[in-house]
C-alpha cells in the first residue's frame, strides 16, 4: 500500500511545478503587455479599458466592438505637441504694460469694506495734439508710425495726469534708439520749482530746476506703457563733458559712460 502513496506525492509535485511554470509564464506575459510606448500607453491598459467597457455594457456584438476599438486605436491621429514658446521677462513686462495702457483703469478697492474707492482727480496739464502732429509727420514721411504715436499719446496722458509728478506742460521730445534698448523722451515743466543744489566752493553753481538750462524736466521710459524715470538736472560739468564726446546710447540709465574726457555720471 505504500506505492500508491508515492505515486500520489509525485503527481502532486509535478502538479505544483506545472502550476508554478504556468504562473511564471502568466507573470511574464502580463509584464510584456504592460510595457509602454513613448506616449506612456500599453497593450494591457488598452485591452483592460475595452474589456471593462464590454463587461459594463454587455453588448450583443462584443466581438465587433473589440475589433472597432483596435482599428480606432490604430488609425487614431494624435496632433504633435505645440512648440514651447520662450517668454523673456522683458517681453512679458511689455505685454502687461501695453495691455494696462490701452485698458480702462480699474478703481481701487477698499480692503476693509470691499467697496471701490473714489479715484484721485487727475492732474490738470497742457500738452500738444500728438495725433494731429503724427498725421502731419506721416504725410511728410517722417516720425514714428501712427499706431506707435497713439501709444505715445497714452503714455503722455499717463504721465501728465499723475498728481504725484506735478506736471504743468508736457510734450513728446522724441525717441532715442539704443544698442540694447530705446528711450521714449518726454519734456515737461513742473508746477513746483526745484530746490537749490549746494556745490563745493569754487565750483560753478547748478541752476535750479525750472530755470536756465534746467527749465525743462525730462522723463524717459524704455517702451510704450513702461515705467517713467525722471532724469537728473544737468550740471555745468555734465554739459561741458557731453560737448566733447560722442557715444551710442545703450538704453540703460545706470550704464557707465566710457569716454575721454571722462563723463561725470551715468548714461
DOROTOR-959115 format. One record per residue: residue number from 1; residue in one letter; x, z, y of N, C-alpha, C in turn. Coordinates in steps of 0.2 Angstrom, whole numbers. Last residue first. Layout:
// DOROTOR-959115
SITE/pos/code/npx/npz/npy/capx/capz/capy/cpx/cpz/cpy
SITE/NUM/A/X/Z/Y/X/Z/Y/X/Z/Y
...
//
This chain:
// DOROTOR-959115
SITE/pos/code/npx/npz/npy/capx/capz/capy/cpx/cpz/cpy
SITE/267/X/124/-89/535/121/-95/537/114/-94/541
SITE/266/X/132/-75/544/129/-79/538/126/-85/540
SITE/265/X/146/-73/555/139/-71/552/138/-76/546
SITE/264/X/156/-80/564/154/-73/563/147/-71/561
SITE/263/X/166/-92/556/160/-91/559/158/-84/558
SITE/262/X/183/-96/559/178/-93/556/172/-92/560
SITE/261/X/186/-114/565/187/-106/565/182/-103/561
SITE/260/X/183/-116/548/188/-114/553/187/-118/560
SITE/259/X/173/-109/535/174/-114/540/180/-111/544
SITE/258/X/160/-104/526/167/-105/525/169/-111/530
SITE/257/X/147/-94/527/149/-100/531/157/-100/531
SITE/256/X/138/-87/514/144/-87/518/145/-94/521
SITE/255/X/120/-85/513/126/-88/511/132/-88/516
SITE/254/X/108/-80/516/113/-75/515/120/-78/513
SITE/253/X/99/-91/517/101/-87/523/107/-82/522
SITE/252/X/101/-106/509/101/-98/508/104/-95/514
SITE/251/X/103/-119/512/96/-117/511/96/-109/509
SITE/250/X/115/-124/515/114/-123/508/107/-121/507
SITE/249/X/120/-136/527/116/-130/526/115/-130/518
SITE/248/X/136/-142/531/130/-143/527/126/-136/526
SITE/247/X/144/-141/546/143/-138/540/136/-141/537
SITE/246/X/156/-140/559/151/-144/556/150/-143/548
SITE/245/X/162/-131/573/162/-133/566/156/-137/564
SITE/244/X/161/-128/586/167/-130/584/167/-132/577
SITE/243/X/149/-122/589/151/-129/593/157/-132/590
SITE/242/X/149/-110/583/145/-116/580/146/-122/583
SITE/241/X/157/-102/591/159/-104/584/156/-110/582
SITE/240/X/148/-100/602/155/-103/603/158/-106/596
SITE/239/X/137/-94/596/136/-101/599/143/-104/600
SITE/238/X/143/-82/591/140/-87/586/139/-94/590
SITE/237/X/147/-76/603/152/-78/598/149/-83/593
SITE/236/X/134/-74/610/140/-79/613/145/-81/608
SITE/235/X/121/-75/598/126/-71/602/131/-76/605
SITE/234/X/104/-76/594/111/-79/594/115/-75/599
SITE/233/X/94/-66/584/95/-69/590/103/-71/590
SITE/232/X/90/-70/567/93/-66/572/94/-69/579
SITE/231/X/74/-76/561/81/-77/562/83/-72/568
SITE/230/X/62/-70/549/64/-70/557/72/-71/557
SITE/229/X/55/-78/536/61/-74/538/62/-75/546
SITE/228/X/40/-79/527/44/-81/533/50/-76/534
SITE/227/X/37/-86/510/38/-80/515/42/-82/521
SITE/226/X/29/-102/508/33/-97/506/34/-91/512
SITE/225/X/21/-112/512/17/-106/509/22/-101/508
SITE/224/X/33/-124/508/27/-123/512/23/-117/508
SITE/223/X/49/-116/508/44/-120/505/38/-119/508
SITE/222/X/57/-107/515/60/-112/510/56/-117/508
SITE/221/X/55/-104/532/53/-102/525/56/-108/521
SITE/220/X/59/-95/548/60/-101/543/57/-99/536
SITE/219/X/58/-94/565/56/-91/559/57/-97/554
SITE/218/X/65/-89/581/64/-94/576/62/-91/569
SITE/217/X/60/-87/598/62/-84/592/60/-88/586
SITE/216/X/67/-92/614/63/-93/608/65/-89/602
SITE/215/X/77/-87/622/70/-87/624/65/-88/619
SITE/214/X/90/-84/621/86/-82/616/78/-82/618
SITE/213/X/96/-89/631/97/-93/625/93/-90/620
SITE/212/X/84/-82/642/91/-86/641/91/-90/635
SITE/211/X/73/-71/633/77/-73/639/83/-77/637
SITE/210/X/69/-66/621/64/-69/626/67/-71/632
SITE/209/X/81/-54/618/76/-58/615/70/-60/620
SITE/208/X/94/-54/630/88/-50/627/84/-55/624
SITE/207/X/110/-59/627/104/-60/631/98/-57/627
SITE/206/X/124/-49/626/120/-53/622/113/-53/626
SITE/205/X/140/-49/636/133/-46/634/129/-51/630
SITE/204/X/156/-51/629/150/-55/633/144/-52/631
SITE/203/X/166/-37/629/163/-42/626/157/-45/630
SITE/202/X/170/-25/636/174/-31/636/171/-38/633
SITE/201/X/163/-14/625/166/-15/632/171/-21/631
SITE/200/X/152/-20/613/158/-16/615/160/-18/622
SITE/199/X/134/-20/616/140/-23/614/146/-19/616
SITE/198/X/117/-17/613/123/-15/615/129/-18/612
SITE/197/X/103/-27/617/108/-26/612/115/-23/615
SITE/196/X/87/-22/622/94/-24/624/99/-22/619
SITE/195/X/73/-29/613/77/-23/616/84/-26/618
SITE/194/X/61/-42/617/66/-38/613/69/-33/617
SITE/193/X/44/-42/623/51/-44/624/55/-39/619
SITE/192/X/30/-47/615/33/-42/617/41/-44/617
SITE/191/X/25/-59/611/21/-56/616/25/-50/619
SITE/190/X/36/-73/609/33/-67/607/30/-63/612
SITE/189/X/37/-90/604/38/-85/609/34/-79/607
SITE/188/X/44/-100/591/39/-96/594/42/-92/600
SITE/187/X/46/-113/579/49/-110/585/43/-106/589
SITE/186/X/51/-114/562/45/-113/567/48/-110/573
SITE/185/X/57/-124/549/58/-120/555/53/-120/560
SITE/184/X/60/-124/533/55/-126/537/55/-121/543
SITE/183/X/74/-129/524/71/-124/529/66/-128/533
SITE/182/X/78/-131/506/77/-133/513/74/-127/517
SITE/181/X/92/-129/494/85/-128/497/84/-131/504
SITE/180/X/104/-134/492/101/-131/487/94/-130/488
SITE/179/X/108/-141/504/111/-144/497/107/-141/491
SITE/178/X/94/-144/515/100/-141/512/102/-143/506
SITE/177/X/86/-151/529/87/-152/522/94/-148/520
SITE/176/X/74/-144/540/82/-145/539/83/-145/531
SITE/175/X/61/-149/549/63/-147/543/71/-149/542
SITE/174/X/55/-141/565/57/-147/561/59/-144/554
SITE/173/X/46/-134/573/53/-136/576/56/-142/571
SITE/172/X/30/-132/577/34/-134/572/41/-137/574
SITE/171/X/26/-118/588/26/-125/586/31/-126/580
SITE/170/X/17/-105/597/21/-107/591/21/-115/590
SITE/169/X/16/-90/607/15/-98/606/19/-100/600
SITE/168/X/15/-77/603/12/-79/608/10/-87/608
SITE/167/X/15/-66/589/17/-72/591/12/-74/597
SITE/166/X/16/-54/581/16/-54/589/18/-60/592
SITE/165/X/17/-50/568/23/-54/571/22/-54/579
SITE/164/X/6/-43/564/12/-40/564/18/-44/567
SITE/163/X/-5/-52/564/-4/-47/570/3/-44/570
SITE/162/X/-4/-68/561/-2/-62/558/-1/-57/564
SITE/161/X/-7/-81/566/-12/-76/566/-10/-69/563
SITE/160/X/6/-88/565/3/-86/571/-2/-81/571
SITE/159/X/7/-89/551/12/-86/555/9/-83/561
SITE/158/X/-4/-97/547/-2/-90/544/3/-86/548
SITE/157/X/-2/-108/555/-8/-104/556/-7/-97/553
SITE/156/X/10/-113/550/10/-110/556/4/-106/558
SITE/155/X/4/-116/537/10/-111/537/10/-108/545
SITE/154/X/-5/-126/540/-7/-120/537/-2/-114/538
SITE/153/X/4/-136/545/-1/-133/549/-3/-127/547
SITE/152/X/11/-138/533/15/-135/539/10/-132/544
SITE/151/X/1/-145/526/3/-138/524/7/-135/529
SITE/150/X/0/-156/534/-6/-152/533/-4/-145/531
SITE/149/X/13/-161/531/11/-159/538/5/-154/538
SITE/148/X/11/-166/518/16/-161/519/14/-157/526
SITE/147/X/2/-176/521/0/-171/517/4/-165/518
SITE/146/X/9/-185/529/4/-181/532/1/-176/528
SITE/145/X/27/-183/528/21/-186/526/15/-182/528
SITE/144/X/37/-181/543/35/-179/537/29/-183/535
SITE/143/X/45/-194/554/42/-187/552/40/-187/545
SITE/142/X/40/-211/556/44/-206/557/41/-199/555
SITE/141/X/32/-223/558/36/-222/553/41/-217/553
SITE/140/X/23/-222/568/29/-225/570/34/-225/564
SITE/139/X/12/-217/562/11/-223/564/18/-226/566
SITE/138/X/17/-204/560/16/-208/554/15/-216/556
SITE/137/X/17/-199/573/23/-200/570/23/-205/564
SITE/136/X/3/-198/574/7/-202/578/14/-204/575
SITE/135/X/0/-189/564/-3/-196/564/1/-200/568
SITE/134/X/6/-178/568/8/-181/562/6/-188/561
SITE/133/X/-1/-175/580/6/-177/581/9/-180/574
SITE/132/X/-13/-171/574/-13/-176/578/-5/-179/579
SITE/131/X/-8/-160/566/-11/-166/563/-11/-172/567
SITE/130/X/-4/-151/576/1/-153/572/-2/-159/568
SITE/129/X/-6/-147/592/-10/-151/587/-6/-154/582
SITE/128/X/2/-131/595/1/-138/596/-4/-141/591
SITE/127/X/-4/-115/601/0/-120/597/-2/-127/598
SITE/126/X/-6/-98/605/-7/-105/607/-2/-109/602
SITE/125/X/-15/-84/598/-9/-88/600/-11/-95/602
SITE/124/X/-21/-69/592/-23/-75/597/-16/-78/599
SITE/123/X/-22/-63/576/-18/-63/582/-20/-69/586
SITE/122/X/-37/-58/568/-31/-62/568/-28/-62/575
SITE/121/X/-43/-42/564/-44/-48/568/-37/-52/568
SITE/120/X/-43/-37/547/-40/-36/553/-41/-42/557
SITE/119/X/-58/-36/538/-52/-39/539/-49/-37/546
SITE/118/X/-65/-22/531/-66/-26/536/-59/-29/538
SITE/117/X/-65/-21/513/-63/-18/519/-64/-24/525
SITE/116/X/-77/-20/500/-72/-24/504/-71/-21/511
SITE/115/X/-78/-5/490/-81/-10/494/-76/-14/498
SITE/114/X/-73/5/483/-74/-1/479/-77/-7/483
SITE/113/X/-69/17/488/-76/16/487/-78/9/484
SITE/112/X/-55/18/485/-60/24/484/-67/22/483
SITE/111/X/-50/6/488/-49/8/481/-53/14/480
SITE/110/X/-57/-8/496/-55/0/497/-55/3/490
SITE/109/X/-50/-24/496/-55/-19/493/-53/-12/494
SITE/108/X/-48/-37/507/-45/-32/503/-51/-27/501
SITE/107/X/-55/-54/504/-54/-47/508/-51/-42/504
SITE/106/X/-45/-68/501/-50/-63/498/-49/-57/502
SITE/105/X/-43/-83/509/-41/-77/508/-46/-72/506
SITE/104/X/-46/-99/502/-49/-94/506/-46/-87/505
SITE/103/X/-31/-108/499/-37/-105/497/-39/-100/502
SITE/102/X/-19/-114/502/-24/-118/503/-31/-115/500
SITE/101/X/-10/-103/500/-10/-105/506/-17/-110/507
SITE/100/X/-12/-100/486/-14/-95/491/-15/-98/498
SITE/99/X/-5/-112/481/-12/-110/479/-15/-105/484
SITE/98/X/8/-110/486/4/-116/488/-4/-114/487
SITE/97/X/11/-98/479/11/-98/486/7/-104/489
SITE/96/X/11/-103/466/7/-97/468/6/-97/475
SITE/95/X/21/-113/466/14/-115/464/9/-109/467
SITE/94/X/32/-106/470/30/-111/475/23/-113/473
SITE/93/X/34/-98/459/33/-95/466/30/-100/471
SITE/92/X/37/-107/449/31/-103/449/29/-100/455
SITE/91/X/49/-112/454/43/-117/454/37/-113/453
SITE/90/X/57/-100/453/56/-103/460/49/-108/459
SITE/89/X/57/-98/439/54/-93/444/52/-96/451
SITE/88/X/53/-112/430/58/-108/433/54/-103/438
SITE/87/X/46/-116/415/45/-115/421/50/-110/425
SITE/86/X/47/-128/402/51/-123/405/49/-122/413
SITE/85/X/35/-131/390/37/-133/397/41/-127/400
SITE/84/X/36/-138/374/36/-132/378/39/-134/385
SITE/83/X/25/-150/369/31/-148/370/31/-142/375
SITE/82/X/12/-146/357/14/-149/364/21/-146/365
SITE/81/X/13/-150/340/13/-145/345/15/-148/352
SITE/80/X/4/-164/333/10/-161/335/9/-156/340
SITE/79/X/-11/-163/324/-8/-165/330/-1/-161/331
SITE/78/X/-15/-167/308/-13/-161/312/-9/-163/318
SITE/77/X/-27/-174/299/-22/-175/304/-21/-169/308
SITE/76/X/-29/-175/281/-30/-171/287/-25/-173/292
SITE/75/X/-29/-181/269/-29/-185/275/-30/-181/281
SITE/74/X/-28/-169/261/-23/-175/260/-23/-179/266
SITE/73/X/-39/-162/263/-33/-159/265/-28/-165/265
SITE/72/X/-49/-171/259/-49/-170/266/-42/-167/268
SITE/71/X/-46/-171/245/-45/-178/249/-45/-176/256
SITE/70/X/-49/-158/242/-42/-161/241/-41/-167/245
SITE/69/X/-63/-158/245/-58/-154/248/-51/-156/248
SITE/68/X/-68/-168/235/-68/-169/243/-63/-165/247
SITE/67/X/-65/-161/223/-62/-167/225/-62/-169/232
SITE/66/X/-74/-150/225/-67/-149/224/-63/-155/226
SITE/65/X/-86/-157/226/-84/-153/232/-76/-152/231
SITE/64/X/-87/-162/213/-86/-167/219/-84/-163/225
SITE/63/X/-88/-151/206/-83/-155/205/-82/-160/211
SITE/62/X/-101/-145/210/-95/-142/212/-88/-146/211
SITE/61/X/-115/-149/213/-109/-154/212/-103/-151/214
SITE/60/X/-122/-138/214/-123/-141/208/-117/-147/207
SITE/59/X/-114/-123/221/-117/-129/222/-118/-133/215
SITE/58/X/-112/-109/225/-114/-111/218/-118/-118/219
SITE/57/X/-107/-102/236/-112/-106/237/-116/-108/230
SITE/56/X/-96/-94/231/-101/-91/235/-107/-95/236
SITE/55/X/-89/-103/223/-92/-97/219/-97/-94/224
SITE/54/X/-85/-112/232/-89/-114/227/-93/-108/224
SITE/53/X/-76/-103/240/-82/-106/243/-87/-109/238
SITE/52/X/-67/-100/231/-71/-95/233/-77/-98/237
SITE/51/X/-61/-113/229/-65/-110/223/-69/-104/226
SITE/50/X/-55/-115/242/-60/-119/239/-65/-116/233
SITE/49/X/-46/-104/243/-51/-105/248/-57/-109/245
SITE/48/X/-38/-106/231/-42/-100/232/-48/-100/237
SITE/47/X/-32/-118/235/-37/-118/229/-41/-111/229
SITE/46/X/-25/-114/246/-30/-119/247/-35/-119/241
SITE/45/X/-17/-104/241/-21/-102/246/-27/-107/247
SITE/44/X/-9/-111/232/-13/-106/230/-18/-104/235
SITE/43/X/-2/-120/239/-7/-123/235/-12/-117/233
SITE/42/X/0/-115/257/2/-115/249/-4/-118/245
SITE/41/X/8/-116/273/2/-117/268/5/-117/261
SITE/40/X/18/-116/283/15/-110/280/9/-110/276
SITE/39/X/23/-128/286/17/-126/290/15/-119/288
SITE/38/X/33/-131/276/35/-129/283/29/-127/288
SITE/37/X/24/-123/262/27/-129/266/29/-126/273
SITE/36/X/26/-110/250/23/-113/256/27/-119/259
SITE/35/X/21/-105/234/27/-107/238/23/-111/244
SITE/34/X/12/-101/225/12/-98/231/17/-100/236
SITE/33/X/14/-108/214/9/-111/218/8/-107/225
SITE/32/X/25/-101/209/26/-108/211/20/-110/215
SITE/31/X/19/-89/206/24/-89/211/25/-96/213
SITE/30/X/10/-93/196/7/-91/202/12/-91/208
SITE/29/X/20/-96/186/15/-101/189/12/-99/195
SITE/28/X/25/-84/184/30/-89/186/25/-95/189
SITE/27/X/14/-77/179/18/-75/185/22/-80/188
SITE/26/X/12/-84/167/7/-84/172/10/-82/179
SITE/25/X/24/-82/160/23/-89/162/17/-89/167
SITE/24/X/22/-68/158/28/-71/162/27/-78/164
SITE/23/X/11/-68/150/11/-65/156/16/-68/161
SITE/22/X/16/-75/138/11/-78/142/10/-75/149
SITE/21/X/26/-66/134/28/-73/137/23/-76/141
SITE/20/X/17/-55/132/22/-54/137/25/-61/139
SITE/19/X/10/-61/121/7/-59/127/12/-58/133
SITE/18/X/20/-62/112/17/-68/114/13/-67/121
SITE/17/X/24/-49/110/29/-54/113/25/-60/115
SITE/16/X/12/-44/104/14/-41/111/19/-46/114
SITE/15/X/11/-52/92/6/-52/97/8/-50/104
SITE/14/X/23/-47/86/23/-54/88/17/-55/93
SITE/13/X/18/-34/84/24/-35/88/24/-42/90
SITE/12/X/7/-36/76/6/-33/82/12/-34/87
SITE/11/X/13/-41/65/9/-45/68/8/-42/75
SITE/10/X/21/-30/61/24/-36/63/20/-41/67
SITE/9/X/11/-21/57/15/-19/63/19/-26/65
SITE/8/X/5/-28/46/1/-27/52/5/-25/58
SITE/7/X/16/-28/37/13/-35/40/9/-34/46
SITE/6/X/16/-15/34/22/-18/38/20/-25/41
SITE/5/X/4/-13/28/5/-9/35/11/-13/38
SITE/4/X/6/-20/16/1/-22/21/2/-19/28
SITE/3/X/16/-12/10/17/-18/13/12/-21/17
SITE/2/X/11/1/6/15/1/12/16/-6/15
SITE/1/X/4/0/-6/0/0/0/4/0/6
//
